[in-house]
C-alpha cells in the first residue's frame, strides 16, 4: 500500500503474463514534479509451501518482469520497489542486479547510517518485507519505521520529503 499527498497514476499492468503478475506486481507514477515523476512498484511474492513448489522461481519471474519494465522505461528514473517478497530477496539475481547499480535496501541504510535497529518483518524471524530505492531518492528519505508488535508480517514505513515539501 502506498499513501501519498500527491497524485498517483497506475502504469501498464501485466495481465497477459502466465503468472498473473498483475495481481502480484503493481506499478505507478507519483507526480512529485510535473516533469520528474517517481516510479513506484509494490510486489507480493508467491508464498512458499506445498501449494507453490516453484515459488522462488515464480517470484523471480515477477521481479524480472518489473526489472524489464524499469530498464525499458528510464533506468535512471527515481524509483522504489516495496513489498512482501515471500523469500529472502538477497538470494534474488534481479535484486542483486539493482544493488550493483546503486539501489539501496532502506532498512539497511537506516541501520548503517542512522542507527535504526534492523528489525525482522515476518513472524519476527526473517526480513522478507523490504523497500529498495533508486540512488536518486536517497536525498529525499526522511524516516524509516517497522511495526513493533505483530503476529504475521510487520508493516514497513518509509517517508520521503519531496522537493515541493509534501510527504510521501
C-alpha positions in Angstrom: 0.0 0.0 0.0 1.2 3.5 -0.8 -0.1 6.6 0.8 0.6 9.9 -0.8 -0.4 13.5 -0.6 0.4 13.7 -4.3 -1.4 12.2 -7.3 -0.7 8.6 -8.3 -1.2 7.2 -11.8 -1.2 3.4 -12.4 1.2 2.1 -15.0 0.8 -0.8 -17.5 -0.4 -3.9 -15.9 0.9 -7.3 -16.8 -2.4 -9.2 -17.2 -1.3 -11.5 -20.0 1.6 -13.0 -18.1 1.1 -16.6 -17.2 1.8 -16.0 -13.5 -0.9 -13.3 -13.4 1.7 -10.8 -12.5 -1.0 -8.0 -12.3 -2.2 -9.5 -9.0 1.3 -9.6 -7.6 3.0 -6.5 -9.1 1.6 -3.0 -9.2 3.5 0.0 -10.6 2.5 3.6 -10.6 3.9 7.1 -11.0 4.0 9.7 -8.2 3.9 13.2 -9.6 6.4 14.9 -7.4 7.3 17.4 -10.0 5.4 17.6 -13.3 8.5 16.8 -15.4 10.1 14.2 -13.0 7.5 11.6 -11.9 8.8 9.0 -9.5 8.1 5.4 -10.3 6.9 3.1 -7.5 6.2 -0.6 -7.6 4.7 -2.9 -5.0 5.3 -6.7 -5.2 3.6 -9.6 -3.4 5.9 -12.7 -4.0 4.5 -16.2 -4.3 4.2 -17.7 -0.8 6.3 -20.8 -0.2 4.6 -24.0 0.6 3.2 -27.3 -0.6 0.9 -25.5 -3.0 3.7 -23.5 -4.5 6.7 -25.8 -5.0 8.3 -23.3 -7.5 7.5 -20.2 -5.6 11.1 -18.8 -5.6 11.4 -19.1 -9.4 7.9 -17.6 -9.9 8.7 -14.7 -7.7 12.0 -14.2 -9.6 9.9 -14.1 -12.9 7.8 -11.3 -11.3 10.9 -9.4 -10.3 12.4 -9.8 -13.7 9.2 -8.5 -15.3 9.4 -5.5 -13.0 13.1 -5.0 -13.9 12.5 -5.3 -17.6 9.8 -2.6 -17.3 12.1 -0.4 -15.2 15.1 -0.7 -17.5 12.9 -0.3 -20.6 11.4 2.9 -19.5 14.2 5.1 -18.0 16.8 3.2 -15.9 17.8 6.5 -14.2 14.2 7.5 -13.1 13.8 8.0 -9.4 12.1 4.8 -8.3 11.3 2.5 -5.5 10.3 -1.2 -5.1 8.5 -2.3 -2.0 6.6 -5.4 -0.8 6.4 -8.8 0.7 8.9 -10.9 -1.3 7.9 -14.1 0.5 11.5 -15.2 0.3 15.0 -13.9 1.1 15.4 -11.2 -1.6 19.2 -11.3 -1.1 19.1 -14.6 -3.0 17.4 -13.0 -5.9 19.5 -12.4 -9.1 17.3 -9.5 -10.0 17.7 -7.8 -6.6 21.5 -8.4 -6.9 21.4 -6.6 -10.3 19.8 -3.5 -8.9 22.0 -3.4 -5.8 25.1 -3.4 -8.1 23.5 -0.3 -9.8 23.4 1.6 -6.5 19.9 0.8 -5.3 19.6 0.7 -1.5 17.8 -1.6 0.9 16.2 1.2 3.1 16.3 -0.8 6.4 20.0 -1.5 5.9 20.6 2.2 5.0 18.9 3.4 8.2 20.7 0.8 10.3 24.1 1.7 9.0 23.8 5.5 8.8 21.0 6.5 11.2 21.4 3.8 14.0 17.8 2.5 13.5 17.6 -1.2 14.6 17.3 -3.7 11.7 14.1 -5.5 12.6 12.7 -8.7 11.3 9.3 -8.3 9.5 7.9 -11.8 9.2 7.0 -13.7 12.3 9.9 -11.9 14.0 12.3 -14.4 12.3 13.1 -13.2 8.8 13.1 -9.9 6.9 11.1 -10.7 3.7 9.2 -7.4 3.6 11.5 -4.7 2.2 11.8 -1.5 0.4 14.5 -0.7 -2.2 15.1 2.7 -3.6 17.0 4.1 -6.6 20.1 6.1 -5.6 18.4 9.3 -6.9 15.9 9.1 -4.0 18.4 8.7 -1.1 18.5 12.5 -0.7 14.7 12.6 -0.1 14.3 9.8 2.6 13.2 11.1 5.9 12.1 8.3 8.3 12.0 4.5 8.4 9.8 2.5 10.8 8.7 -1.1 11.2 5.8 -2.3 13.3 7.0 -3.5 16.8 4.2 -5.9 17.8 2.6 -8.1 15.1 1.6 -11.7 14.5 2.4 -12.4 10.9 4.0 -9.5 8.9 5.1 -6.1 10.2 4.4 -3.1 8.2 7.4 -1.1 7.0 7.0 2.6 6.5 9.4 4.9 4.6 8.7 8.6 4.5 10.1 10.8 1.8 10.2 14.6 1.9 9.7 15.7 -1.6 11.2 18.8 -3.3 7.9 20.6 -3.0 7.5 19.9 0.7 4.9 17.1 0.5 5.3 13.8 2.4 5.0 10.5 0.6 
